[in-house]
Amino acid sequence: MEKQSLVLWTTGKCNISCKYCYACDAPKSDMTFDTAKRAIRLMGNAPFDIQISGGEPLLNIKLIEQILKYASSLDRGVEFAIQTNGILLNDKIAELFKRYKVAIGVSLDGKPETNEYLRGSTIEVIEGIKLLREHNLMLNLNCVVSDYNVDRLCEMVDMALYLGNVRGIGLDLLRSAGRASQNEALIRSADANALVSGLNALHDYLAKVNTLIPRKIVLREFEKARAQYGKNVESRDYCYASSGRSFVVLPNGDCYPCGSLIKDPKYYMGNVSGSVSPIPIECSTAPECKYCKHMDYCTGGCPARTVLSGGFSELDCIVKKVAFGFIEKGESNGTGSVSIHSSNRTR
């Protein structure tokens, strides 16, 4: 039986206002424990993991405690993760995460000046991460890549070094959802050429830094590419959502395959108080993909981004091409840029 992913939005409320916020359309309410239990029971007998999200999930910390205790009592081997802005972290929460071995992701988009413009409350975020360090808790940083910070991605490495308890960095290409989809949106997707340059610079800088520190900092996208490279994939499923194994439950119990699609009625799967029918998000590929030398082991791009952009995402392709390119050159731990010409990015 294949593993499923359960994402619980413990609240639709937030204590900051990111310029590109995906979740601004979510119900501004708190999830109840009854709704959370119904969502967990929805998993049936299949193995599953729980990601706690929002809004800012720590605004409903009482429910998070209940979820961790309840799901652990089921003796199902459930693994927990949380994505937070880090502002509300304190000693009690840190000990709670340690007790239940919660994997922690903190959203950060660069150095203080960059992050302050995009997200705000940067000092509080940094203090929260430092508190986790005092409790010997490691974390991953998640950076939303946009036109504003694509040429500053190396700042993420500097922040990881400064903070000291960062295991890895993940890149989330901006999606046209929430505030980022509005006409007055101040933040837009990165330019293709700028993304190539930014990824090359990030790779080279991280490679140099990793020769100087005992604990390597990993880049999620390059690690995924390394795991896929040269291995024929049995499935083109990009993620749990592309195979109908993802359940994102909003505070009111409404369920979708991806949090980026909560405004699209085509992807409404039902409510946990009644019936829920999984909806897989079909992975889209460009016609040129069949000629790509990476076709046998590439799982394609984010299906939700394909839906939101109305077609195949060139930017997803670029991230994978650059990552595979470094692996081909045998430079995963060295330097040297990878070129992707505009005429054949998808060839």
Salt bridges, closest charged atoms under 4 A:
GLU2 OE1 - ARG245 NE 3.82
ASP30 OD2 - LYS13 NZ 3.68
ASP34 OD2 - ARG38 NE 2.97
ASP49 OD2 - LYS3 NZ 3.31
ASP91 OD1 - HIS135 NE2 2.79
GLU95 OE2 - HIS135 ND1 2.66
ASP151 OD1 - ARG152 NE 3.94
ASP158 OD2 - LYS111 NZ 3.32
ASP172 OD1 - ARG175 NE 3.70
ASP172 OD1 - ARG305 NH2 3.60
ASP204 OD1 - HIS203 ND1 2.99
GLU221 OE2 - ARG220 NH2 2.87
GLU223 OE2 - ARG226 NH1 2.28
GLU314 OE2 - ARG345 NH1 2.85
ASP316 OD1 - ARG305 NH1 2.69
GLU328 OE1 - LYS293 NZ 3.43
GLU331 OE1 - LYS329 NZ 3.54
